Every structure is written in C-alpha cells, then in structure tokens.
Amino acid sequence: MNSAASQIAGERAARLEQLLDRQDIFDCVTRVSRAIDRFDRQLFLSAYHPDAVIDAGGLVGEPASVYDAGAALHESGQSSTLHHLTNHSCEVDGDLAHAETYFLYVGRNRDGTNWAAGGRYVDRLERRDGAWRIALRCTVMEWSGMIPVAEVPLFENVPDLHLNGIPSRSKEDLSYRRPLINRREMRFPADPRKLSMPRS
C-alpha cells in the first residue's frame, strides 16, 4: 500500500471510530428515554455514571434519586408517556463528549387530557472503562401545552387488540418479549377508509 492509500485508510478508520463513538453515545441517550417511559430503573441507571448529576427543572441530583422522584411524578400524573428524540449533535474529544438532543414529550394525564412539551437535553458524556455514559445532563424546556383528546378508530372495539401484549410501564411491555411473536388472527376491514379519521 502506498503512502496516499495508507493515509486514506487511516482517515477512514478514524472516521469509523468516531461514528462508532457517536452511535454508542446516541444509544446511551436513547436508553434514558426508553427507561423513563417503561419505568425501567436499571436501564435508566445504565446510561449514567454513578457520580453523574441530572438537572431536570425542579429535580437536581444524582441518577438514582432523580429516577425515583421522576417515576413517582409520572406515576401520579400520567398513565402513559412518550419521550421522542429528534435532532442530535455530538462533539467527541477523546474520552469526553458533549451532545445536544432535541426532544418532544407527550403524556396521557390521569384526568384524561394530553400534555405535550418540547425541549433539549444538553449532556456531557465521559467514556470510562470503555463505556460512554452521561456525567451531566441539563434539561432545557422550550415550550409546553395541551393537545385536544381524540379517539383513534383503528384501535377501538378490537377484542383481541392486546393479545400481542398490553402496553405497560414495566418489563411486562411487549417490547421486552423475546422472541416477539404474533398471537392475533389475521383481519382486514371491508372498508379501511372508515378507520382513517380520529374522532374528538
């Protein structure tokens, strides 16, 4: 291999290493959102170093305490939550990284209303013992509001709807099933168009 080809190979290897780091970092950030929605304490803590600090508005502290308080908050206020991650930028410098991840939050409140919010997670991550985890998380809230309630005809009055699993904020949720298999009978409505419009 000549020097030019060797240089290109070296540059590609460096880029590949950076891509792997970025993927590990995004996987780490994703674990937090899934853990909150599924009430998975172990998964949540796996994304943080034990001495990490989380700044989440009225909650500021170490991961275990913030998780317990946040889980109690969501258990009391919402029957379901979804933390969506969107834009993600990340700067990696050796074993240190800084990331910004946009989020959209929606929650089904206990009183039947729907709550939505948007903001950003600004994280400092550190690679220790070969693993990327969050060392500091700052939650930035940009907006919040209510969404009108509407029923979804496609999921109404379906007797066997939950044979493949009932949505759960625990490891009973179907996303934890291994292997995931279909337990429902095949079905198709005569006129699918009737299921197209949500009803308020």
MARBA-3410 file (N, C-alpha, C, O; in Angstrom, 1 decimal):
200
0.8,-1.2,0.0,0.0,0.0,0.0,0.9,1.2,0.0,1.8,1.4,0.8 ~ 0.6,2.2,-0.9,1.4,3.4,-1.0,1.0,4.4,0.1,0.0,4.1,0.8 ~ 1.8,5.4,0.3,1.6,6.4,1.4,0.2,7.0,1.3,-0.5,7.3,2.3 ~ -0.2,7.4,0.0,-1.5,8.1,-0.1,-2.7,7.1,0.3,-3.6,7.5,1.0 ~ -2.6,5.9,-0.2,-3.6,4.9,0.2,-3.6,4.6,1.7,-4.7,4.5,2.3
-2.4,4.6,2.2,-2.3,4.4,3.7,-2.9,5.5,4.5,-3.6,5.3,5.5 ~ -2.7,6.7,4.0,-3.3,7.9,4.6,-4.8,7.9,4.6,-5.5,8.1,5.6 ~ -5.4,7.5,3.4,-6.8,7.4,3.2,-7.4,6.3,4.1,-8.5,6.6,4.8 ~ -6.7,5.2,4.2,-7.2,4.1,5.1,-7.2,4.6,6.5,-8.1,4.2,7.3 ~ -6.2,5.3,6.9,-6.1,5.8,8.3,-7.2,6.8,8.6,-7.8,6.8,9.7
-7.5,7.7,7.6,-8.6,8.6,7.8,-9.9,8.0,7.9,-10.8,8.3,8.7 ~ -10.1,6.9,7.1,-11.4,6.2,7.1,-11.5,5.5,8.4,-12.6,5.4,9.0 ~ -10.5,4.9,8.9,-10.5,4.2,10.2,-10.8,5.2,11.3,-11.6,4.8,12.3 ~ -10.3,6.4,11.3,-10.6,7.4,12.3,-12.0,7.8,12.2,-12.7,8.0,13.3 ~ -12.6,8.0,11.0,-14.0,8.4,10.9,-14.9,7.2,11.4,-15.9,7.5,12.0
-14.5,6.0,11.1,-15.3,4.9,11.5,-15.3,4.8,13.1,-16.4,4.6,13.7 ~ -14.2,5.1,13.7,-14.1,5.1,15.2,-15.0,6.2,15.7,-15.7,6.0,16.7 ~ -15.0,7.4,15.1,-15.9,8.5,15.5,-17.3,8.1,15.4,-18.2,8.4,16.2 ~ -17.7,7.5,14.2,-19.1,7.0,14.0,-19.5,6.0,15.1,-20.6,6.1,15.6 ~ -18.6,5.1,15.4,-19.0,4.1,16.5,-19.2,4.8,17.8,-20.1,4.5,18.6
-18.3,5.8,18.1,-18.5,6.6,19.4,-19.8,7.3,19.4,-20.5,7.3,20.4 ~ -20.1,8.0,18.3,-21.4,8.7,18.2,-22.6,7.8,18.3,-23.6,8.1,19.0 ~ -22.5,6.6,17.7,-23.6,5.6,17.9,-23.8,5.2,19.3,-24.9,5.1,19.8 ~ -22.6,4.9,20.0,-22.7,4.5,21.4,-23.3,5.6,22.2,-24.0,5.3,23.2 ~ -22.9,6.8,21.9,-23.5,8.0,22.7,-25.0,8.1,22.5,-25.7,8.3,23.4
-25.4,8.0,21.2,-26.9,8.1,21.0,-27.6,7.0,21.6,-28.7,7.2,22.1 ~ -27.0,5.8,21.5,-27.7,4.6,22.2,-27.8,4.9,23.7,-28.9,4.6,24.3 ~ -26.8,5.5,24.3,-26.9,5.9,25.7,-28.0,6.8,26.0,-28.8,6.7,26.9 ~ -28.1,7.9,25.2,-29.2,8.9,25.3,-30.5,8.3,25.1,-31.5,8.6,25.9 ~ -30.6,7.4,24.2,-31.9,6.7,23.9,-32.4,5.8,25.1,-33.5,5.7,25.4
-31.4,5.2,25.7,-31.7,4.3,26.9,-32.5,5.1,27.9,-33.4,4.6,28.6 ~ -32.1,6.4,28.2,-32.8,7.2,29.2,-34.2,7.4,28.9,-35.1,7.2,29.7 ~ -34.5,7.7,27.6,-35.9,8.0,27.3,-36.8,6.7,27.4,-37.9,6.7,27.9 ~ -36.2,5.6,26.9,-37.0,4.3,27.0,-37.2,4.0,28.4,-38.3,3.5,28.8 ~ -36.2,4.1,29.2,-36.3,3.8,30.6,-37.3,4.6,31.4,-38.1,4.0,32.2
-37.4,5.9,31.1,-38.5,6.7,31.7,-39.8,6.2,31.3,-40.7,6.1,32.2 ~ -40.1,6.0,30.0,-41.4,5.6,29.6,-41.8,4.2,30.0,-43.0,3.9,30.2 ~ -40.8,3.3,30.2,-41.1,1.9,30.6,-40.9,1.7,32.1,-41.1,0.6,32.6 ~ -40.6,2.7,32.8,-40.3,2.6,34.3,-39.3,1.5,34.6,-39.4,0.7,35.4 ~ -38.2,1.6,33.8,-37.1,0.6,33.9,-35.9,1.3,34.6,-35.1,1.9,34.0
-35.9,1.1,35.9,-34.8,1.8,36.7,-33.4,1.4,36.4,-32.5,2.2,36.3 ~ -33.3,0.1,36.2,-31.9,-0.5,35.8,-31.4,0.1,34.5,-30.3,0.4,34.4 ~ -32.3,0.1,33.5,-31.9,0.7,32.2,-31.6,2.2,32.3,-30.6,2.6,31.7 ~ -32.3,2.9,33.1,-32.1,4.3,33.3,-30.7,4.5,33.9,-29.9,5.3,33.4 ~ -30.4,3.8,35.0,-29.1,4.0,35.7,-27.9,3.5,34.8,-26.8,4.0,35.0
-28.2,2.6,33.8,-27.1,2.1,33.0,-26.6,3.2,32.0,-25.5,3.1,31.5 ~ -27.3,4.3,31.9,-26.9,5.4,31.0,-26.1,6.5,31.7,-25.6,7.4,31.0 ~ -26.0,6.4,33.0,-25.3,7.4,33.8,-24.2,6.8,34.6,-24.2,5.7,35.0 ~ -23.1,7.6,34.7,-22.1,7.3,35.7,-22.7,7.5,37.1,-23.5,8.3,37.3 ~ -22.3,6.6,38.0,-22.8,6.7,39.4,-22.7,8.1,40.0,-23.6,8.5,40.8
-21.7,8.9,39.7,-21.5,10.2,40.2,-22.0,11.3,39.3,-21.7,12.5,39.5 ~ -22.9,11.0,38.4,-23.4,11.9,37.5,-24.4,12.9,38.2,-24.9,12.6,39.3 ~ -24.6,14.0,37.6,-25.6,15.0,38.1,-26.7,15.2,37.0,-26.3,15.4,35.8 ~ -27.9,15.2,37.4,-29.0,15.5,36.5,-29.7,16.8,36.9,-30.2,16.9,38.1 ~ -29.8,17.7,36.0,-30.6,19.0,36.2,-31.8,18.9,35.4,-31.8,19.1,34.2
-33.0,18.6,36.1,-34.2,18.5,35.4,-35.3,19.4,36.0,-36.2,18.9,36.6 ~ -35.1,20.7,35.9,-36.0,21.6,36.5,-36.1,21.6,38.0,-35.1,21.9,38.6 ~ -37.2,21.1,38.5,-37.3,21.0,40.0,-36.6,19.9,40.6,-36.5,19.7,41.8 ~ -36.0,19.0,39.8,-35.2,17.9,40.2,-33.8,18.0,39.9,-33.4,18.1,38.7 ~ -32.9,18.1,40.8,-31.4,18.2,40.6,-30.8,17.3,41.6,-30.9,17.4,42.8
-30.0,16.3,41.0,-29.4,15.3,41.9,-28.7,14.2,41.2,-28.5,14.3,40.0 ~ -28.4,13.2,41.9,-27.7,12.0,41.3,-28.8,11.1,40.7,-29.9,11.2,41.0 ~ -28.3,10.2,39.7,-29.3,9.5,38.9,-30.3,8.7,39.7,-31.5,8.7,39.3 ~ -30.0,7.9,40.7,-31.0,7.1,41.4,-32.1,7.9,42.0,-33.2,7.6,41.9 ~ -31.7,9.0,42.7,-32.7,9.9,43.3,-33.6,10.6,42.3,-34.8,10.7,42.5
-33.0,11.0,41.2,-33.8,11.7,40.2,-34.8,10.7,39.5,-35.9,11.0,39.2 ~ -34.3,9.5,39.3,-35.2,8.5,38.7,-36.4,8.2,39.6,-37.5,8.2,39.1 ~ -36.1,8.0,40.9,-37.2,7.6,41.8,-38.2,8.8,41.9,-39.4,8.5,41.9 ~ -37.7,10.0,41.9,-38.6,11.2,42.0,-39.4,11.3,40.7,-40.6,11.6,40.7 ~ -38.7,11.2,39.6,-39.4,11.3,38.3,-40.4,10.2,38.0,-41.5,10.5,37.5
-40.1,9.0,38.5,-41.0,7.9,38.3,-42.3,8.1,39.2,-43.4,7.9,38.7 ~ -42.1,8.6,40.4,-43.2,8.9,41.2,-44.1,10.1,40.6,-45.3,10.0,40.7 ~ -43.4,11.0,40.1,-44.1,12.2,39.4,-45.0,11.7,38.2,-46.1,12.0,38.2 ~ -44.4,10.8,37.4,-45.1,10.3,36.2,-46.2,9.3,36.6,-47.2,9.3,35.9 ~ -45.9,8.5,37.6,-46.9,7.6,38.1,-48.1,8.3,38.6,-49.3,7.8,38.4
-47.9,9.4,39.3,-49.0,10.1,39.9,-49.8,10.9,38.8,-51.0,11.0,38.8 ~ -49.0,11.5,37.8,-49.7,12.4,36.9,-50.1,11.9,35.6,-51.1,12.4,35.0 ~ -49.4,10.8,35.1,-49.7,10.3,33.7,-49.9,8.8,33.7,-49.3,8.1,34.5 ~ -50.8,8.3,32.8,-50.9,6.9,32.6,-50.0,6.4,31.5,-49.8,5.2,31.4 ~ -49.5,7.3,30.7,-48.6,6.9,29.6,-47.8,8.1,29.3,-48.2,9.2,29.3
-46.5,7.9,28.9,-45.6,8.9,28.4,-44.8,8.4,27.3,-44.5,7.2,27.2 ~ -44.4,9.4,26.4,-43.5,9.1,25.3,-42.5,10.2,25.1,-42.9,11.3,24.9 ~ -41.3,9.9,25.3,-40.2,10.8,25.1,-39.5,10.6,23.8,-38.7,9.6,23.6 ~ -39.8,11.4,22.8,-39.3,11.2,21.4,-38.0,12.0,21.3,-37.9,13.2,21.8 ~ -37.0,11.4,20.7,-35.7,12.1,20.5,-35.6,12.5,19.0,-35.9,11.6,18.1
-35.2,13.7,18.7,-35.2,14.1,17.3,-33.7,14.6,16.9,-32.8,13.7,16.9 ~ -33.5,15.8,16.7,-32.2,16.3,16.2,-31.1,15.9,17.3,-31.3,16.1,18.5 ~ -30.0,15.5,16.8,-28.9,15.1,17.7,-27.6,15.6,17.2,-27.2,15.2,16.0 ~ -26.8,16.3,18.0,-25.5,16.7,17.6,-24.5,16.3,18.7,-24.9,16.3,19.9 ~ -23.3,16.0,18.3,-22.4,15.4,19.2,-20.9,15.8,18.9,-20.6,15.7,17.7
-20.2,16.3,19.8,-18.8,16.6,19.6,-18.0,15.6,20.5,-18.1,15.6,21.7 ~ -17.1,14.8,19.9,-16.3,13.9,20.6,-14.8,14.3,20.7,-14.3,14.7,19.6 ~ -14.3,14.4,21.9,-12.9,14.8,22.0,-12.2,13.7,23.0,-12.2,13.9,24.2 ~ -11.7,12.7,22.4,-11.1,11.6,23.2,-12.1,10.9,24.0,-13.0,10.3,23.4 ~ -12.0,10.9,25.3,-12.9,10.2,26.2,-14.0,11.2,26.7,-14.7,10.8,27.7
-14.1,12.4,26.1,-15.1,13.4,26.6,-15.9,13.7,25.4,-15.4,13.9,24.2 ~ -17.2,13.9,25.6,-18.1,14.3,24.5,-19.2,15.2,25.1,-19.6,15.1,26.2 ~ -19.7,16.1,24.2,-20.8,17.0,24.5,-21.9,16.8,23.5,-21.6,16.8,22.3 ~ -23.1,16.6,23.9,-24.2,16.3,23.0,-25.4,17.2,23.3,-25.6,17.5,24.4 ~ -26.1,17.5,22.2,-27.4,18.2,22.4,-28.4,17.4,21.6,-28.2,17.1,20.4
-29.5,17.0,22.3,-30.6,16.2,21.7,-31.9,16.8,21.9,-32.3,17.1,23.0 ~ -32.6,17.2,20.8,-34.0,17.7,20.9,-34.9,16.6,21.3,-34.8,15.5,21.0 ~ -36.0,17.0,22.1,-37.0,16.0,22.5,-38.4,16.6,22.3,-38.6,17.8,22.5 ~ -39.3,15.7,22.0,-40.7,16.0,22.1,-41.4,15.0,23.1,-41.2,13.8,23.0 ~ -42.1,15.6,24.0,-42.7,14.8,25.1,-44.2,14.9,24.9,-44.8,15.9,24.7
-44.9,13.7,25.0,-46.3,13.7,25.1,-46.7,12.7,26.2,-46.1,11.7,26.4 ~ -47.7,13.1,27.0,-48.2,12.3,28.1,-49.7,12.3,28.2,-50.4,13.3,27.9 ~ -50.2,11.1,28.5,-51.7,11.0,28.8,-51.9,11.2,30.2,-51.4,10.4,31.1 ~ -52.5,12.3,30.6,-52.7,12.6,32.0,-53.7,11.8,32.7,-54.6,11.2,32.0 ~ -53.6,11.6,34.0,-54.6,10.8,34.7,-56.0,11.3,34.6,-57.0,10.6,34.7
-56.2,12.6,34.3,-57.5,13.2,34.2,-58.1,13.1,32.8,-59.1,13.6,32.5 ~ -57.3,12.4,31.9,-57.8,12.1,30.5,-57.3,13.2,29.5,-57.6,13.0,28.3 ~ -56.6,14.2,29.9,-56.1,15.2,29.0,-54.8,14.8,28.5,-54.1,13.8,29.0 ~ -54.3,15.4,27.4,-53.0,15.1,26.8,-52.1,16.3,27.0,-52.5,17.5,26.7 ~ -50.8,16.1,27.4,-49.9,17.1,27.6,-48.7,16.9,26.6,-48.2,15.8,26.4
-48.2,18.0,26.1,-47.1,18.0,25.2,-46.1,19.0,25.5,-46.4,20.1,26.1 ~ -44.8,18.7,25.2,-43.8,19.7,25.6,-42.6,19.4,24.6,-42.4,18.3,24.1 ~ -41.8,20.4,24.5,-40.6,20.3,23.6,-39.4,20.9,24.3,-39.5,21.9,25.0 ~ -38.2,20.4,24.1,-37.0,20.9,24.7,-35.8,20.2,24.2,-35.8,19.6,23.1 ~ -34.7,20.4,25.0,-33.4,19.8,24.6,-32.7,19.2,25.8,-32.9,19.7,26.9
-32.0,18.1,25.6,-31.1,17.5,26.6,-29.7,17.9,26.2,-29.2,17.6,25.1 ~ -29.0,18.6,27.1,-27.7,19.0,26.8,-26.8,18.2,27.8,-26.9,18.3,29.0 ~ -26.0,17.3,27.2,-25.2,16.3,28.0,-23.7,16.4,27.9,-23.2,16.8,26.8 ~ -23.1,16.2,29.0,-21.6,15.9,28.9,-21.5,14.4,29.2,-21.9,13.9,30.3 ~ -20.8,13.7,28.3,-20.6,12.3,28.5,-19.1,12.0,28.6,-18.3,12.7,28.1
-18.8,11.0,29.4,-17.4,10.5,29.5,-17.3,9.0,29.3,-18.2,8.3,29.7 ~ -16.3,8.6,28.6,-16.0,7.2,28.4,-15.1,6.8,29.5,-13.9,7.2,29.6 ~ -15.6,5.9,30.3,-14.8,5.3,31.4,-14.9,3.8,31.3,-15.9,3.2,31.1 ~ -13.7,3.1,31.4,-13.6,1.7,31.3,-14.3,1.2,29.9,-14.9,0.2,29.9 ~ -14.1,2.0,28.9,-14.6,1.7,27.6,-16.0,1.9,27.3,-16.5,1.6,26.2
-16.8,2.5,28.2,-18.2,2.7,28.1,-18.6,4.2,28.2,-18.2,4.9,29.1 ~ -19.4,4.6,27.2,-19.9,6.0,27.3,-21.1,6.1,28.1,-22.1,5.3,28.0 ~ -21.1,7.0,29.1,-22.2,7.3,29.9,-22.3,8.8,30.2,-21.3,9.5,30.1 ~ -23.5,9.2,30.6,-23.7,10.6,30.9,-23.1,11.0,32.3,-23.3,10.3,33.2 ~ -22.3,12.1,32.3,-21.8,12.6,33.5,-22.6,13.8,34.0,-22.6,14.1,35.2
-23.2,14.6,33.1,-24.0,15.7,33.5,-25.1,15.9,32.4,-24.8,15.9,31.2 ~ -26.3,16.0,32.9,-27.4,16.3,32.0,-28.2,17.5,32.4,-28.6,17.6,33.6 ~ -28.4,18.4,31.5,-29.2,19.6,31.7,-30.4,19.6,30.8,-30.2,19.5,29.6 ~ -31.6,19.6,31.4,-32.8,19.6,30.6,-33.3,21.0,30.3,-33.5,21.8,31.3 ~ -33.4,21.4,29.1,-33.8,22.7,28.7,-35.3,22.6,28.1,-35.5,22.0,27.1
-36.2,23.2,28.8,-37.6,23.2,28.4,-37.9,24.4,27.5,-37.6,25.6,27.9 ~ -38.4,24.2,26.3,-38.6,25.3,25.4,-40.1,25.7,25.3,-40.4,26.9,25.1 ~ -41.0,24.8,25.4,-42.4,25.1,25.3,-43.2,23.9,25.9,-42.7,22.8,26.1 ~ -44.5,24.2,26.2,-45.4,23.2,26.8,-46.8,23.6,26.5,-47.1,24.8,26.5 ~ -47.7,22.6,26.3,-49.1,22.9,26.0,-50.0,21.7,26.1,-49.5,20.6,26.3
-51.2,21.9,25.9,-52.2,20.8,25.9,-52.7,20.4,24.5,-52.8,21.3,23.6 ~ -52.9,19.1,24.2,-53.4,18.6,22.9,-54.8,18.1,23.1,-55.1,17.4,24.1 ~ -55.7,18.5,22.2,-57.1,18.0,22.3,-57.2,16.5,22.3,-56.4,15.9,21.6 ~ -58.1,15.9,23.0,-58.3,14.5,23.1,-59.0,14.0,21.9,-60.0,14.6,21.5 ~ -58.6,12.9,21.2,-59.3,12.3,20.1,-59.1,10.8,20.2,-58.1,10.3,20.5
-60.2,10.1,19.8,-60.2,8.7,19.7,-59.6,8.2,18.3,-59.9,8.9,17.3 ~ -59.0,7.1,18.3,-58.4,6.6,17.0,-59.2,5.3,16.6,-59.0,4.3,17.2 ~ -60.1,5.4,15.6,-60.9,4.3,15.2,-60.2,3.0,14.9,-60.7,1.9,15.2 ~ -59.0,3.1,14.4,-58.3,1.8,14.1,-58.0,1.0,15.3,-57.8,-0.2,15.2 ~ -58.0,1.6,16.5,-57.7,0.8,17.7,-58.9,0.8,18.7,-58.7,0.5,19.8
-60.1,1.0,18.2,-61.3,1.0,19.0,-62.1,-0.3,18.8,-62.1,-0.8,17.7 ~ -62.6,-0.9,19.8,-63.5,-2.0,19.8,-62.9,-3.2,19.0,-63.5,-3.8,18.2 ~ -61.6,-3.5,19.3,-60.9,-4.6,18.7,-60.7,-5.6,19.9,-59.9,-5.5,20.7 ~ -61.5,-6.7,19.9,-61.5,-7.7,21.0,-60.1,-8.3,21.3,-59.8,-8.4,22.5 ~ -59.3,-8.6,20.3,-58.0,-9.2,20.6,-56.9,-8.3,20.5,-55.7,-8.7,20.2
-57.1,-7.0,20.6,-56.1,-5.9,20.4,-54.8,-6.2,21.1,-53.7,-5.9,20.6 ~ -54.9,-6.7,22.4,-53.8,-6.8,23.2,-53.2,-8.2,23.4,-52.5,-8.5,24.3 ~ -53.6,-9.1,22.5,-53.1,-10.5,22.5,-51.5,-10.5,22.3,-50.8,-11.3,22.9 ~ -51.0,-9.5,21.5,-49.6,-9.5,21.3,-48.9,-8.7,22.5,-47.7,-8.6,22.5 ~ -49.7,-8.2,23.4,-49.1,-7.6,24.6,-49.8,-6.3,24.9,-50.2,-5.5,24.0
-50.0,-6.1,26.2,-50.6,-4.9,26.7,-49.5,-3.8,27.0,-48.6,-4.1,27.6 ~ -49.7,-2.6,26.4,-48.7,-1.6,26.7,-48.6,-1.4,28.2,-49.6,-1.3,29.0 ~ -47.3,-1.4,28.7,-47.1,-1.4,30.1,-45.9,-0.6,30.5,-44.9,-0.5,29.7 ~ -45.9,0.1,31.6,-44.7,0.8,32.1,-43.9,-0.1,33.0,-43.7,0.2,34.2 ~ -43.6,-1.2,32.5,-42.8,-2.2,33.2,-42.2,-3.2,32.2,-42.4,-3.0,31.0
-41.5,-4.2,32.7,-40.9,-5.2,31.8,-42.0,-6.2,31.2,-41.6,-7.1,30.5 ~ -43.2,-6.0,31.6,-44.3,-6.7,31.0,-44.7,-6.2,29.7,-45.5,-6.8,28.9 ~ -44.2,-5.0,29.3,-44.5,-4.4,28.0,-44.0,-5.3,26.9,-43.0,-6.0,27.0 ~ -44.7,-5.3,25.7,-44.4,-6.3,24.7,-43.0,-6.0,24.1,-42.4,-6.9,23.4 ~ -42.4,-4.8,24.3,-41.1,-4.5,23.7,-40.0,-5.3,24.4,-38.9,-5.4,23.9
-40.3,-5.9,25.5,-39.3,-6.8,26.2,-39.5,-8.2,25.8,-38.6,-9.1,26.2 ~ -40.5,-8.6,25.1,-40.7,-10.0,24.7,-39.6,-10.5,23.8,-39.3,-9.9,22.8 ~ -39.1,-11.7,24.1,-38.1,-12.3,23.3,-38.4,-13.8,23.2,-38.5,-14.5,24.2 ~ -38.7,-14.3,22.0,-38.9,-13.6,20.7,-40.3,-12.9,20.7,-41.2,-13.4,21.4 ~ -40.4,-11.9,19.9,-41.7,-11.2,19.7,-42.4,-12.0,18.6,-42.0,-12.1,17.5
-43.6,-12.6,19.0,-44.3,-13.4,18.0,-45.8,-12.9,17.9,-46.3,-12.3,18.9 ~ -46.4,-13.1,16.8,-47.8,-12.7,16.6,-48.8,-13.7,17.2,-48.6,-14.9,17.0 ~ -49.7,-13.3,18.0,-50.7,-14.1,18.6,-52.2,-13.8,18.2,-53.1,-14.4,18.6 ~ -52.3,-12.8,17.3,-53.6,-12.4,16.8,-53.9,-13.0,15.5,-53.1,-13.4,14.7 ~ -55.3,-13.2,15.3,-55.7,-13.7,14.0,-55.6,-12.6,12.9,-55.8,-11.4,13.2
-55.4,-13.1,11.7,-55.3,-12.1,10.6,-56.7,-11.5,10.4,-57.8,-12.2,10.5 ~ -56.8,-10.2,10.2,-58.0,-9.5,10.0,-57.8,-8.3,9.1,-56.7,-7.7,9.1 ~ -58.9,-7.9,8.3,-58.8,-6.7,7.5,-60.2,-6.2,7.3,-61.1,-7.0,6.9 ~ -60.5,-4.9,7.6,-61.8,-4.4,7.5,-62.3,-4.3,6.0,-61.5,-4.2,5.1 ~ -63.6,-4.5,5.8,-64.1,-4.4,4.4,-63.8,-3.0,3.8,-63.6,-2.9,2.6
-63.9,-2.0,4.6,-63.7,-0.6,4.1,-62.7,0.1,5.1,-63.2,0.8,6.0 ~ -61.4,0.0,4.9,-60.4,0.6,5.8,-60.6,2.2,5.9,-60.1,2.7,6.9 ~ -61.2,2.8,4.9,-61.4,4.3,5.0,-62.2,4.7,6.2,-62.0,5.8,6.6 ~ -63.0,3.8,6.7,-63.8,4.2,7.9,-63.0,4.4,9.1,-63.4,5.0,10.1 ~ -61.7,3.9,9.1,-60.9,3.9,10.2,-59.8,5.0,10.1,-58.9,5.1,10.9
-60.0,5.9,9.2,-59.0,6.9,8.8,-59.0,8.2,9.7,-58.0,8.8,9.8 ~ -60.1,8.6,10.2,-60.2,9.9,10.8,-60.4,9.8,12.3,-61.4,9.1,12.8 ~ -59.5,10.4,13.1,-59.8,10.4,14.6,-61.1,11.1,14.9,-61.5,12.0,14.2 ~ -61.7,10.7,16.0,-62.9,11.4,16.5,-62.7,12.1,17.8,-62.1,11.5,18.7 ~ -63.1,13.3,17.9,-62.9,14.1,19.1,-64.1,13.8,20.1,-64.1,14.3,21.2
END
